[in-house]
Amino acid sequence: MSSATATAGSAKATFAAAYIAVTLAQITNAFPGALNGAFATEFHASGAGLTWISSVFVIAIVVFELTFGVLGDLFGRKKLLYAGAAFTFVGTLIAAVATTTGIMILGQAIGGIGAGILFPISLSMIAAITPDLRARARVIATWAGFLSLGAVISPVLAGITVELFTVPGAEPGAPNVFSGWRVAYYVAAAVAIVVFVFALRSKDSAAPEGRKLDIPGQVTLSLGLIAALSATVVAVDAGFGDPVVIGGYVIGAILLVAFVIIELNAKVPLIHLSLFTNPSYAITSIVAVTGMFAFLAIAFSTSVAVGALGGVETWKMGVLFVFIQGPAFVLIPVVGWLIHHVSPRWVLTAGFALMAVSGYWISSLPLGTPEAFGGTPWTAFIVPLFLLGIGFALTVGSITAVAINTVEPNYIGMASATTNLLRDLGFALGPVVGSVIAFSIGASIFAPQLGSILSGAGLPPEAITGLSQVPPLGFLSGWDDVITRFSAETLASGAPQQAVDGAVAALTDAQGAIQGSAGSSLGSGFQVVYLIAGVAATLSAALTLFISGKRIDAPVTEEELEAVAEDIVG
């Protein structure tokens, strides 16, 4: 372990900056959960577009968080805190003024880099100025509480701003004069300024001894993950046979293999791959990825299937996401007591079991049809999502506790850091893989139904072929765009204006049937995602029972948590 050094400054300002920073990072991270429905309407987003908006934020965290921690140790954490606040400020401002899906994705990517800095640096700064190990463990628990608080604030803030500040168009169906969700991002930008102000008066710290920036490892890991995850997002609309998708997977595989080779030969590796030679830790790693995939796949599916497809108002989505995120905040002391007095393995197993029940439950509910047209009432999702929230509260802390119970004491810090990275990777996979499954299945169900509807409406075969290329979400979130593009392409093909007007009239008459089919088809796709998430959570629970070792059923001691805290500092 290397020792941390702290410079002059205010301890109170340091704690304030750190706690506000982690709250801000989690607020911005959780915004899309409540707002995906609004984004689909605002930007006429495709399935890949919505997936990018949600996933690019988490991808940025996953690929950069380890390196930002090392940079803070080497060059001073205060500088990194400035950078995190600046990236968050810029990212949220871009998101607030975004007029297209592409601009929104850019804002989310920049904001994700900011959060990737704020999460580890805020924790390191307060740990560094808390020399007593027991006090440090309490400080870290408080930091975790503020992180959970941010997850609760986010959907509430999103819902309130949409309700209070949205200025609707003059006529029903017209675009909003102003969308209230933008105010939520302006508020986040203002909070980033507050973080920067407190950072000016905070204590700086560093722990350069024994630390080295693993540039080859960071580059290959980052680019490899970005290539593979990006290819998967592109596959949402383009399919897995698209050359860009295939090329992305090939590049990603090559880079990730190179990463493994580099890490095996690095003196100071980014990730200690030797940990995975321990079978129990290897199983724990699988559980971390599959379990967190299950959680975020359910959360993301809810934001799209209930918010975007079901047309549930943003404030109601905010309520649903409070039931998802709230238990983690409320149950922090309970989970802390449990992992100190009960085997963390059983806490983890119980959490995954509850998440599995949530996935299976929602998979049985009809999805994709607004409540006004006979769809499932939004209140039907409260209980299963509450179970998901309780399950997540039990797993998010106990997964690290189980991990450190599988390794020798001198490897505890490495196991903790690596498990956190794998947990975040599971978070990134949730929306990416979930959307591929849902939109692919939805498109396969929708295609023959659309052909039947269009044939019945009297459209010629060439028109049917062209419209069949539009993904089902396109008919729901961008009907006017579809009609405009169809008219232009049909005219360009040489069809007379009268024929085009007739085809448009036929499409308009069939709008209800087309959109109803699109919604129910995608709803069926998301039912499959919920089912797969339930299976993933069940698998995680089962695998947890196979984790073995002398200490695996022992409660986590204060000394072990202190060792994790000490590793954060150096």
Secondary structure as UniProt FT lines:
FT   STRAND          5..6
FT   HELIX           11..43
FT   HELIX           47..75
FT   HELIX           77..97
FT   HELIX           101..128
FT   HELIX           133..165
FT   TURN            172..173
FT   HELIX           181..200
FT   STRAND          205..206
FT   TURN            209..210
FT   HELIX           215..238
FT   TURN            240..241
FT   HELIX           243..265
FT   HELIX           273..277
FT   HELIX           279..301
FT   HELIX           302..309
FT   HELIX           314..330
FT   HELIX           332..341
FT   HELIX           344..363
FT   HELIX           371..373
FT   HELIX           378..381
FT   HELIX           382..405
FT   HELIX           409..411
FT   HELIX           412..456
FT   TURN            457..458
FT   HELIX           461..467
FT   TURN            468..469
FT   HELIX           472..477
FT   HELIX           479..492
FT   TURN            493..494
FT   HELIX           497..509
FT   HELIX           511..545
FT   TURN            550..553
FT   HELIX           558..569
//
